[in-house]
Each structure stands twice: as C-alpha cells, then as structure tokens.
Amino acid sequence: MPETERKLVLHSPASSEIVEYRWPLTRTETWDEAVEIVETIRWVCRDFPDLKLAVEKFVLNSFEPTSYDSMKQLCERYSRAVANIKKLWSGRQPPPGIDAPPSIPLLRHIINQAYSRAITSPEDLNSYEPFSPEVYGETSFELVCEVIKLTKMTENDVFLDLGSGKEEHRFSYFPPPLEVLVAGIFPLSYTELCACTLLAVFVCINHKL
C-alpha cells in the first residue's frame, strides 16, 4: 500500500463515528498527532471508566509513536476494546457517558484538537499593532468556566462576544451540559475566516469522540 494511503483509525464508544489519521502523522512545534491520539484515548477513558483498565493494560502499555506498525496496532487494540465494551453494554442500560456531553477536560482537549487543525498560521492571529484598540487581554478557559458557573446562565440567554479575536474561547464559554446561543464579532477578516474554519472542525470532532 502506498505511503500516502496508510491510515490510523479510532472508534468511539459513544457513537458509530470514526476518527481517521493519515500516515505519516503531523508533527510540528505546536502539534503532534501521535501525542494527540494517545491523549484522546486517555481522555475518553476518563469519561468511560469501563474502558480504562483494558486500555491502560493492553493498549497504552507499549508503543512507538514514530512507527506506523506500532501506532496501527495501538489504534486497532483500542478499537477492539471499544467494540468489546459496546457488546457488554448491549441489552442493558448504557452508561451515563453515552448520552452526556463531553466532560470539561475532554472538551478542552477537543478545542485544542480543533485549533491545531483549523489554524494553520497562529502567528498571523497576533499581527496586531501594539498598543492599539485591536489589542486586548485574552480570557483563559478555566476563568470562563468559573464565570459561567457564577452567572448561572440558562438556555434562554444569549452571549455576545465583542471582539472574538482567536475565536477558540467561544467554545469554552458554555461548558456542558449548558447550550446557549453564542455570537461573535471579529475585528479582522482573517480572524473571521479562522473562526468559521474552527467552528466546522470543532463540530466535526465533537460528534466523533
């Protein structure tokens, strides 16, 4: 099989969707897909404890991130563990994680995944004129979660983000299970383009994990 056609596949315990990675995996200063695969498996196991023991003992016990065969074997073992756990769930009430939104730590991981895929030139997002009205401080994921907890917003509220900037925090403003209409206003056309791309990637990944 040609090098460009080799893929790694992860199955989801929460749906029939799959996540595909093309080999060779991407590895840059800010994004390492091999690390992302392993971290995704670990975060999913936190939301589905039934998977954790099997995965830690038989999947993540040994692998080589630069070897296609090793990473393929890791993904296949994980997917088999997912298939086996789904069989155990059949005929009985599914675990709470099936119908629940992702936990806040997993949501943060999904946001980071989406950002790495959608924003190809993060340095361009920082091309603001120093000490101009375009420059303002960023709000952390953790702080936004705390603000939402204190304000007690409901599904009937609307959040308007004036100057969304890098856009990534619009997804963290409303951690699960709260669903609130969010609108962002962008100071530059490039940030608007990044926002649309990031939104599409975020929705895609969120539905697959």
N, C-alpha and C positions, 0 to 999 in steps of 0.2 A: 504493500500500500504506500503511495507517495507520502512524503513527509507532511505536505500541506493538508492532507486529508485526515490525519490522525486526530482523534478527539478523545476527551475525557468527559464522562457523563456522571452527574449526580442526580439521584432520585430524591423526591421529597416525601416525608411521612405524612404531610398534611394535604397533599393533592396528587394528581396524576402527572403534574408538570415535571419537566426535567431541566437541569441546567447543564449546558454544554461549554466546554473549554477546548479551544483548538491548540494543538501542539505544533511548535514549541510554545510554552506558556510565556506570557508577557512578564518581563522583569525590568523595572526601571528604578530610579532613585526613590520614587514615591509609591510604586505599585508592584507587588509581587503576587502573581496569580497562584503560585504554589502555596504560599502562605495563606492566601485568601481561601483556597479550597479547604485547607486544614482548619482554619478559624471558622469557616461556615459550618463544617461538621461539628465542631465543638459547641458552637452557639445553638445549633439545632438540638443537640443532646441535652442542653440545659433546659430547653422547653419540652423535651420528650425524654424524661428520665429512664423510661423502659429501654431506650437505645444505648444509654451511657455506658453500662457495664460491658456490653458486647463490643462497642466501638473502641473503647479505651484498651480492651484486652486483645482484640483481634484485628483492629483496623489501624489504629494510630501507634501501635507498639513498635513498628519499624517501617521506614520508607525513605527513599532518596528523592528529594524534590527536583533534581536535575535529570532523573532517569524516567523516560516515558513508560517503560515496562513497570517500574516501581509505582509510579503515580497512577497508572491504569489499574494496577492490582489494588491499590488503596481505594480508588473510586468504586471498583467492582465489589470489593468486600463491604464497603459502606452501603452500596445499593442493595446487596443481598441481605444485609442486616435490616434495612428498611422494609424490604419485601417480607422477610420473616416476621417482623413485628406487626406488620399490617395483617398477616394471617392470624396472629394471636388476637388481634382486635376484632376480627370479623365475627359476627354473631353475638357480640356483646356491645355494651355502651362504649363509644370511642372515648379516649382520654380527653381531658379538658382542652389540651393544646390544639386539637383538630379544628375546632370552630372559633378559636380565640385569635385575636390579632397577635402579632409578634410581641414578645416582651420588650421592654425599653432597651436592654443591652443588645438584643438581636436587631431591633430597629436601628440602633446606632450603627451596627455592623452593615446593615443593608444600605444605609445612607452613604457610608464610606465606600461600599462597592459601587454604588451608582455614580458617586462623584468621580471615582477613579476611571470609570468607563466613559462618562459623558464629557468631562472637562479635560481636553487633550493638551491645553496650554494654560495651566493655572497661573503662570506668571502674568499672562495678559489681563487677568482679573484684578491685578494690583497696579495697573498702569494709570493710576490717578495722580493728578497734580498735587504735590504735598501742600498741606495747609489750605486746601481749597474746600468749598462746600461739598465736594464729592467724597471727602474723606470723613469717615465716622468709625467709631469702635464697633467691633463685632461682639455678638452675644453668644455665649457658649451653649452647647446642647444641654448641659446639666442645669444651667441657670434658667433656660427657657422652661424646662420640665418643672422646676420649682415655681416659676411664675404662674404656670397653668394650674398647678396644684393650689396655689394661694388664691387665684382669682375665681376658681370654681366655674369656669365657662361651661356652657351646655351646647347641645347640638343646634340650638336655635340662635346661637351667636355667630357673628361674622368677624373674622380677624383681617384687618387691612394692614399690610406691611408696606410702609412708605420707604422706598429705597431698599429693595430686597438685596441688592448687591450680589453676593455669590450665590444666593438662592437656596443653598443647602439647608439653612435653618428653617425654611418654611415647612419642611417635612418634620422637623423636631418640635415645632410649636405645639403640636397636638398629639401627644403620645397615646397609644391605645389604652382603653377602647374608645376614647373620645373622637368623634368625627365632626369637624367644624369646617365651614366654608372659609377658605383662605384665598386672599387675593394679594398679588404683589405688584408693586410699581418699580420699574427699573430705570436708573439714571442713564444708562448707555445701551445702545442696540446690541452690543456684543454680550452684555450680561443677560439681556432678554433671550438671545439665541441660546446661551448656555442653560438658562432656566428651562426653556421648552425641552431641550435635549435631556436635561437631568430629570425632569418630570417623567418623560417617557421611559427612560431607563429604570427609574425608581419603581414605577408601577409594574413594569415587566418583572423585575427581580422579586418584588414583594409578593407577587402572585405565584412565584415558582418555589419559594422557600417554605 
